[in-house]
């Protein structure tokens, strides 16, 4: 019994409904505003009575498995089917229908279909994309639906826009995909033969103008950019005002063409020509140039000649009237061979290294002796330079004699860039004294700096108390000439080099003799690291000198070493070792003795002066106006990760300058 239609007795369809929006019935299609209300649902997205909406998404996947959408899960994945279509050919004598083959691609991401026809040579049909990629509707009366993946199978027909396609086969990916879906594919179908294509294959059609194929692409790709270069000469001395002319022959391997250039010497009186022979194929036996049209690739025969009906020609397929002419190849060009260039006899004299390698690898030729066709050039007469005149530097004066336009003297730029660096000093510093009989000058101390970037030398005098001599710059940085050289001479003067600077050497700088007494640690380390440049610092050479001394002196050295080390510890004082080598007159300089001591010395680390470190830190903090002392003391207390120890709390106090400890003067002392 039905309840009466009264309030409270009838069900409310709006209960639990949350969407009450109304769909938009107007939209743009191809840029034109149109009414699309028939395809839109009702209020809240509910379908109207009798309304069917076309599906917008693929039937696969159906919300199972991966949560990725179809456009991401099946990106760049397509199913490929092979199909054919039978097309009627009206008004044709040789064929009534035509079989056309297609490839059908089904894109899984959006259910779009693309039909492509492979291109066949001489088909006469526009081929390529037959149906652009789009969603294809089903044939009527289901034209409101589209093809999906379940509409495809083998050995069945599909109607795409009123054209029937028969699917014959598919690729491996498509077959595996259908097997995973549980769809059983039919057996592949055979493509029927095209009667017109079979007819064309059965007929032996000989064209009236046969195409002679000459495949030169492989030769071009293999030898593009490869050129054989020969040096040639042409002896034209028999003619009036003729002489020997030098030429360069280029043979291009890409197309077997030859180009000849002429080498015109200066002051020869000849006009400069662009080329002696333009790039072309060079015939072997031709003396005169052929007229245009005289040589052709094809020949024709005159079959019929009439003044009324005209002339009739036929192609000479047997080439009875063809003119064969030989051209020069790479096998004809060797050293000593004669080349005829339109009646001019050229003789190949030499070739470059690439040409030699080419003939050696291809033809096995090993003899590349050049042909001597001219006398060797006469040696250039010496050009004596005038002696130095005293104006400017010697290098600047010499450059003014080497050309009409004087150029500044060139410096060793590579040496400058290698040695002039900010990270390393590249300056050798030595302490020296003046060698003189004057008791005042003999007590003066100097620092001689040698700059490796340009071999310049500067001298600085150290100030001493109560000496009566002002210290400071003694000599400006400049190149220093070695003593004993003439001033006005043609050759350049010799300057002091880095090899002349070593401990114990005496150098003369502007008539002042200096003896090098010591060197800083950087100088000694640099000379040890570059022992091949500094013979005085090469320990191998020093030991060779010691081995070459007399046996008596060697026995004295052994006896002295035994007496100097009675407890057999293996170490002796350096002063005793230096006095031994100096007293025996072994031919070793002071620097060589110092290198031996540094090489075999025991290096000990000096003890850390905590008071000195504290004084330096306090001086630095005072100059920087540092006031964050509590924060610094807090940061100094931290655990040590490896030894499980800690640095105790450091308490820093403000002290006056008079209460701070004195910082002693630090000097460079060679560690021996």
URCORQUI-V916437 format. One record per pair of residues at least 6 apart in sequence whose ideal C-beta (glycine too) atoms are under 7 Angstrom apart, sorted by the first residue. I is the first residue (numbers start at 1). J is the second residue. If there is no record, write none. Layout:
I;J / I;J
This chain:
3;9 / 17;44 / 19;44 / 19;45 / 20;43 / 20;44 / 21;44 / 22;43 / 23;40 / 23;41 / 24;40 / 25;35 / 25;36 / 25;37 / 25;40 / 26;33 / 26;35 / 27;34 / 27;36 / 39;53 / 41;47 / 41;48 / 41;53 / 42;48 / 47;53 / 52;144 / 54;144 / 54;145 / 57;70 / 58;70 / 58;108 / 58;110 / 58;111 / 58;148 / 59;148 / 59;149 / 59;150 / 60;149 / 61;70 / 61;73 / 66;73 / 70;108 / 70;109 / 71;109 / 71;110 / 74;108 / 74;109 / 75;109 / 77;108 / 78;105 / 78;106 / 78;107 / 78;108 / 79;106 / 79;108 / 79;170 / 79;174 / 79;177 / 80;103 / 80;105 / 80;170 / 80;171 / 80;174 / 81;104 / 81;152 / 81;167 / 81;170 / 81;174 / 82;103 / 82;168 / 82;169 / 82;170 / 83;102 / 83;104 / 83;165 / 83;166 / 83;167 / 83;168 / 84;99 / 84;100 / 84;101 / 84;102 / 84;166 / 84;168 / 84;191 / 85;100 / 85;102 / 85;163 / 85;164 / 85;165 / 86;97 / 86;99 / 87;97 / 87;98 / 87;100 / 88;97 / 89;95 / 89;96 / 89;97 / 89;98 / 94;196 / 94;199 / 95;195 / 95;196 / 98;194 / 98;196 / 99;191 / 99;192 / 99;194 / 100;117 / 101;118 / 101;191 / 102;115 / 102;116 / 102;117 / 102;130 / 102;165 / 103;116 / 103;118 / 104;113 / 104;115 / 104;165 / 105;114 / 105;116 / 106;113 / 106;149 / 106;152 / 107;133 / 111;135 / 111;146 / 111;148 / 112;133 / 112;134 / 112;135 / 113;131 / 113;134 / 113;136 / 113;147 / 114;131 / 114;132 / 114;133 / 115;130 / 115;131 / 115;160 / 116;128 / 116;129 / 116;130 / 117;127 / 117;128 / 117;130 / 118;127 / 119;127 / 119;128 / 120;127 / 131;160 / 131;161 / 135;146 / 136;146 / 136;147 / 136;160 / 136;161 / 137;143 / 137;145 / 137;146 / 138;145 / 138;146 / 138;147 / 139;159 / 152;167 / 153;167 / 153;185 / 153;186 / 154;167 / 154;168 / 154;169 / 154;170 / 154;185 / 154;186 / 154;187 / 154;188 / 154;189 / 155;167 / 155;186 / 155;187 / 155;189 / 156;167 / 157;164 / 157;165 / 157;166 / 158;165 / 158;167 / 166;189 / 168;188 / 168;189 / 168;191 / 169;188 / 175;185 / 178;185 / 208;315 / 209;315 / 210;317 / 216;255 / 219;254 / 220;254 / 220;255 / 223;253 / 223;254 / 224;254 / 226;253 / 227;250 / 227;251 / 227;252 / 228;251 / 228;253 / 228;330 / 228;333 / 228;355 / 228;358 / 229;248 / 229;250 / 229;351 / 229;352 / 229;355 / 230;249 / 230;333 / 230;348 / 230;351 / 230;355 / 231;248 / 231;349 / 231;350 / 231;351 / 232;247 / 232;249 / 232;346 / 232;347 / 232;348 / 232;349 / 233;244 / 233;245 / 233;246 / 233;247 / 233;347 / 233;349 / 233;373 / 234;245 / 234;247 / 234;344 / 234;345 / 234;346 / 235;244 / 236;242 / 236;243 / 236;245 / 237;243 / 237;244 / 244;373 / 244;374 / 245;262 / 246;263 / 247;260 / 247;261 / 247;262 / 247;263 / 247;276 / 247;346 / 248;261 / 248;263 / 249;258 / 249;260 / 250;258 / 250;259 / 251;258 / 251;330 / 251;333 / 252;279 / 253;330 / 256;281 / 256;327 / 256;329 / 257;279 / 257;280 / 257;281 / 258;277 / 258;282 / 258;328 / 259;275 / 259;277 / 259;278 / 259;279 / 260;275 / 260;276 / 260;277 / 260;341 / 261;275 / 261;276 / 262;273 / 262;276 / 264;270 / 264;272 / 277;341 / 281;327 / 282;327 / 282;328 / 282;341 / 283;325 / 283;326 / 283;327 / 284;326 / 284;327 / 284;328 / 284;340 / 286;342 / 287;342 / 287;343 / 289;342 / 295;323 / 295;325 / 298;315 / 299;316 / 299;319 / 299;321 / 299;322 / 300;313 / 300;314 / 300;315 / 300;316 / 301;313 / 301;314 / 301;316 / 302;311 / 302;313 / 303;312 / 303;313 / 303;314 / 304;311 / 304;312 / 305;311 / 328;339 / 331;363 / 333;348 / 334;348 / 334;365 / 335;348 / 335;349 / 335;350 / 335;351 / 335;368 / 335;369 / 335;370 / 335;371 / 336;348 / 336;371 / 337;348 / 338;345 / 338;347 / 339;346 / 339;348 / 347;371 / 349;370 / 349;371 / 349;373 / 350;370 / 351;368 / 356;368 / 359;365 / 360;366 / 384;490 / 385;398 / 385;401 / 385;490 / 386;401 / 386;490 / 387;488 / 387;489 / 387;490 / 388;394 / 388;397 / 388;487 / 388;488 / 388;489 / 389;397 / 390;488 / 391;397 / 394;492 / 394;493 / 395;409 / 395;492 / 396;409 / 398;492 / 399;406 / 399;407 / 399;408 / 399;409 / 400;406 / 411;454 / 415;453 / 416;453 / 416;454 / 419;426 / 419;452 / 419;453 / 420;426 / 420;453 / 425;522 / 426;452 / 426;453 / 427;449 / 427;450 / 427;451 / 428;450 / 428;452 / 428;498 / 428;501 / 428;523 / 428;526 / 429;447 / 429;449 / 429;519 / 429;520 / 429;523 / 430;448 / 430;501 / 430;516 / 430;518 / 430;519 / 430;523 / 431;445 / 431;447 / 431;517 / 431;518 / 432;446 / 432;448 / 432;514 / 432;515 / 432;516 / 432;517 / 433;442 / 433;444 / 433;445 / 433;446 / 433;515 / 433;517 / 434;441 / 434;442 / 434;444 / 434;512 / 434;513 / 434;514 / 435;506 / 435;513 / 435;514 / 435;515 / 436;442 / 440;468 / 443;467 / 444;461 / 444;469 / 445;462 / 445;464 / 446;459 / 446;460 / 446;461 / 446;462 / 446;474 / 446;514 / 447;460 / 447;462 / 448;457 / 448;459 / 448;514 / 448;516 / 449;457 / 449;458 / 450;457 / 450;498 / 450;501 / 451;477 / 452;498 / 455;479 / 455;495 / 455;497 / 456;477 / 456;478 / 456;479 / 457;480 / 457;496 / 457;509 / 458;475 / 458;476 / 458;477 / 459;474 / 459;475 / 459;509 / 460;473 / 460;474 / 461;471 / 461;472 / 461;474 / 462;471 / 463;471 / 475;509 / 479;495 / 480;495 / 480;496 / 480;509 / 481;493 / 481;494 / 481;495 / 482;494 / 482;495 / 482;496 / 483;508 / 485;493 / 485;494 / 496;507 / 499;534 / 499;535 / 500;507 / 501;516 / 502;516 / 502;536 / 502;589 / 502;591 / 503;516 / 503;518 / 503;519 / 503;590 / 503;591 / 503;594 / 504;516 / 504;589 / 504;590 / 504;591 / 505;516 / 506;513 / 506;515 / 507;514 / 518;670 / 520;668 / 521;668 / 521;670 / 521;671 / 524;598 / 524;670 / 527;534 / 527;537 / 528;537 / 531;537 / 531;538 / 535;541 / 536;589 / 536;591 / 536;592 / 537;595 / 539;595 / 539;599 / 542;588 / 542;592 / 542;595 / 542;596 / 545;586 / 545;587 / 545;588 / 546;586 / 549;586 / 553;584 / 553;586 / 556;584 / 557;580 / 560;580 / 561;572 / 564;572 / 564;576 / 565;571 / 565;572 / 571;602 / 574;597 / 574;672 / 577;597 / 578;593 / 581;588 / 581;593 / 597;672 / 598;672 / 601;672 / 603;671 / 611;661 / 612;663 / 615;660 / 615;661 / 615;663 / 616;663 / 618;660 / 619;663 / 629;652 / 633;649 / 633;650 / 633;651 / 633;652 / 636;647 / 636;650 / 637;646 / 637;647 / 637;649 / 638;646 / 638;647 / 639;646 / 640;646
